[in-house]
Amino acid sequence: MEPTDADIHVIILAAGASRRFGRPKQLARIGGVPMLQLAMSRAQAFAGPAVTVVLGANAADIVQGLSRSGVSVVVSRDWDEGIASSIRAGIKSLSSQSAAALLMLADQPAVTSSDLQRLADSWRRDERAIAAARYGDGCGVPAIFPRSYFPLLLGLRGDRGAQALLRSPRSHCSAVPMPSAVLDVDTPEDLPGGPERSAG
């Protein structure tokens, strides 16, 4: 059967402690909208209800704003291990109907729903391959991983994340140019418009 966008479940990784940011960056506002909410709205515009947010550090504070969002929420109890624990928690939560998982970060605020759609279009051309964003000096997330890669995702450990798979010579990866994915917010100065936008 030809895959459709409905086969792709989006997993938003948002479990980090934001140590360099100084407070939960998931709640930092960009244009008046919390950064995590921005990622969620773009994921939902692409995938509808097939969106899961993985929380960890500060989950109790962050989850309050998600109760009416329509997304599924998973809490990674091992979040302090690194991003791999969040990926494992997200993959484990998926149903057998999910043909692929789109991994994205909550702190890439320039990534749009159109960017996610371009990833899906690339993946549909070869559903056996990973479709990954290309920016900077290589490929990274957001990226779509077919179900055949789920066991490898579940085998990830530590803070390396999906890069280990994206850079593996054994992985079949289609690169999708995505300059917007370069912006990765680590400090208040990284926010579009500067740190004054993070108030509130």
C-alpha positions as CSV (number, residue, x, y, z in Angstrom):
1,M,0.0,0.0,0.0
2,E,1.3,3.5,-0.8
3,P,2.2,5.3,2.4
4,T,0.3,8.5,3.3
5,D,1.1,11.3,5.7
6,A,-1.3,9.6,8.1
7,D,1.2,6.8,8.4
8,I,3.8,9.2,9.9
9,H,3.6,9.9,13.6
10,V,5.5,13.0,14.8
11,I,7.5,12.7,18.0
12,I,8.6,16.1,19.4
13,L,11.6,15.7,21.7
14,A,11.2,18.2,24.5
15,A,12.7,16.5,27.6
16,G,15.9,18.4,28.2
17,A,16.7,20.4,31.3
18,S,17.6,23.7,29.4
19,R,20.7,24.2,31.6
20,R,22.3,26.6,29.2
21,F,19.0,28.5,28.8
22,G,18.6,29.0,32.5
23,R,14.9,28.0,32.7
24,P,12.6,25.7,30.7
25,K,13.2,26.9,27.1
26,Q,10.1,24.9,26.0
27,L,8.1,27.7,27.6
28,A,10.2,30.6,26.2
29,R,8.0,32.8,24.0
30,I,8.5,33.6,20.4
31,G,6.1,36.2,19.0
32,G,4.1,35.6,22.2
33,V,3.8,31.8,21.7
34,P,5.7,29.3,23.8
35,M,8.4,27.6,21.7
36,L,7.0,24.1,22.4
37,Q,3.5,25.3,21.4
38,L,4.9,26.6,18.1
39,A,6.5,23.2,17.4
40,M,3.3,21.4,18.3
41,S,1.1,23.6,16.1
42,R,3.3,23.0,13.1
43,A,3.5,19.3,13.7
44,Q,-0.3,19.2,14.0
45,A,-0.8,21.2,10.8
46,F,1.2,18.4,9.1
47,A,0.1,15.3,11.0
48,G,-3.2,16.1,12.7
49,P,-3.6,14.2,15.9
50,A,-0.6,11.9,15.2
51,V,1.7,13.9,17.4
52,T,3.4,12.9,20.6
53,V,5.5,15.2,22.8
54,V,8.2,13.6,25.0
55,L,8.8,15.5,28.2
56,G,11.3,14.9,31.0
57,A,12.9,17.7,33.0
58,N,10.3,20.2,34.3
59,A,7.5,18.0,33.0
60,A,5.1,19.0,35.7
61,D,5.4,22.7,34.7
62,I,5.3,22.1,31.0
63,V,2.5,19.6,30.8
64,Q,0.0,22.2,32.2
65,G,-0.1,23.9,28.9
66,L,-0.7,20.7,26.9
67,S,-3.9,19.5,28.5
68,R,-6.1,20.8,25.7
69,S,-3.6,20.7,22.9
70,G,-4.8,17.4,21.3
71,V,-1.3,15.8,21.4
72,S,-0.2,12.7,23.2
73,V,2.3,13.2,26.0
74,V,4.9,10.8,27.2
75,V,7.3,11.4,30.1
76,S,10.8,10.0,29.8
77,R,11.8,9.0,33.4
78,D,15.4,8.6,32.2
79,W,15.6,12.0,30.6
80,D,18.9,12.9,32.3
81,E,20.6,10.1,30.3
82,G,20.4,12.2,27.2
83,I,18.3,12.5,24.1
84,A,18.4,8.8,23.3
85,S,16.1,8.1,26.2
86,S,13.5,10.5,24.8
87,I,13.7,8.8,21.4
88,R,13.2,5.4,23.0
89,A,10.2,6.7,25.0
90,G,8.6,8.2,21.9
91,I,9.1,5.1,19.7
92,K,7.8,2.8,22.4
93,S,4.6,4.8,22.6
94,L,3.7,4.3,18.9
95,S,1.0,2.0,17.7
96,S,1.4,-0.7,15.2
97,Q,-0.3,1.5,12.6
98,S,2.7,3.9,12.5
99,A,4.7,3.2,9.3
100,A,7.3,5.8,10.2
101,A,8.3,8.3,13.0
102,L,9.2,11.9,12.3
103,L,11.6,13.0,15.0
104,M,11.8,16.7,15.6
105,L,13.1,19.0,18.3
106,A,11.1,21.5,20.3
107,D,13.9,24.0,20.0
108,Q,14.1,24.4,16.2
109,P,11.5,27.2,16.0
110,A,12.2,28.1,12.3
111,V,11.1,24.7,11.0
112,T,7.7,24.9,9.5
113,S,4.9,22.5,8.6
114,S,5.9,23.0,5.0
115,D,9.4,21.7,5.8
116,L,7.8,18.6,7.4
117,Q,5.7,18.1,4.4
118,R,8.7,18.2,2.1
119,L,10.3,15.5,4.3
120,A,7.2,13.4,3.9
121,D,7.2,13.9,0.1
122,S,10.7,12.7,0.0
123,W,10.0,9.7,2.2
124,R,7.0,8.7,0.0
125,R,9.3,8.4,-2.9
126,D,11.2,5.6,-1.1
127,E,9.5,4.4,2.1
128,R,12.5,2.2,2.9
129,A,14.8,5.1,3.4
130,I,15.3,7.7,6.1
131,A,14.3,11.2,4.9
132,A,16.4,13.7,6.9
133,A,16.9,17.5,6.9
134,R,20.2,18.6,5.4
135,Y,21.7,21.8,6.9
136,G,25.1,22.9,8.1
137,D,27.7,20.3,7.3
138,G,25.4,17.3,7.2
139,C,22.0,15.7,7.9
140,G,20.0,15.9,11.1
141,V,16.5,16.1,12.5
142,P,13.8,16.7,11.7
143,A,14.0,13.3,10.1
144,I,11.5,10.5,9.1
145,F,12.5,7.0,10.1
146,P,10.6,4.0,8.6
147,R,9.4,1.3,11.0
148,S,12.3,-0.9,9.9
149,Y,14.6,1.5,11.8
150,F,12.6,1.4,15.1
151,P,14.7,-1.4,16.6
152,L,17.9,0.7,15.9
153,L,16.2,3.8,17.5
154,L,15.3,1.7,20.5
155,G,19.0,0.7,20.8
156,L,20.3,4.2,21.1
157,R,21.9,5.3,24.3
158,G,23.3,8.5,25.8
159,D,23.2,11.9,24.3
160,R,24.1,11.2,20.6
161,G,20.6,10.9,19.5
162,A,19.7,9.9,15.9
163,Q,23.0,11.2,14.5
164,A,24.5,7.8,15.0
165,L,22.0,6.3,12.5
166,L,22.0,9.3,10.1
167,R,25.7,9.1,9.7
168,S,26.0,5.3,9.6
169,P,27.2,4.0,6.2
170,R,24.7,1.2,6.6
171,S,21.7,3.6,6.7
172,H,19.9,4.5,3.5
173,C,19.2,8.2,3.8
174,S,17.6,10.8,1.5
175,A,18.7,14.3,2.3
176,V,16.2,17.2,2.1
177,P,17.7,20.7,2.1
178,M,16.3,22.6,5.1
179,P,18.1,25.8,6.0
180,S,15.5,26.6,8.6
181,A,16.7,23.7,10.8
182,V,20.0,25.4,11.4
183,L,18.5,27.5,14.2
184,D,18.7,25.4,17.4
185,V,17.9,27.4,20.6
186,D,20.3,26.7,23.4
187,T,20.5,30.2,25.1
188,P,18.1,33.2,25.3
189,E,20.4,34.9,22.8
190,D,19.5,32.3,20.2
191,L,15.8,33.2,20.2
192,P,14.6,35.0,17.1
193,G,14.6,38.7,18.0
194,G,16.9,38.2,20.9
195,P,16.5,37.3,24.6
196,E,13.9,40.0,25.3
197,R,11.4,37.7,23.5
198,S,11.8,35.1,26.1
199,A,10.0,37.1,28.8
200,G,6.6,35.9,30.1
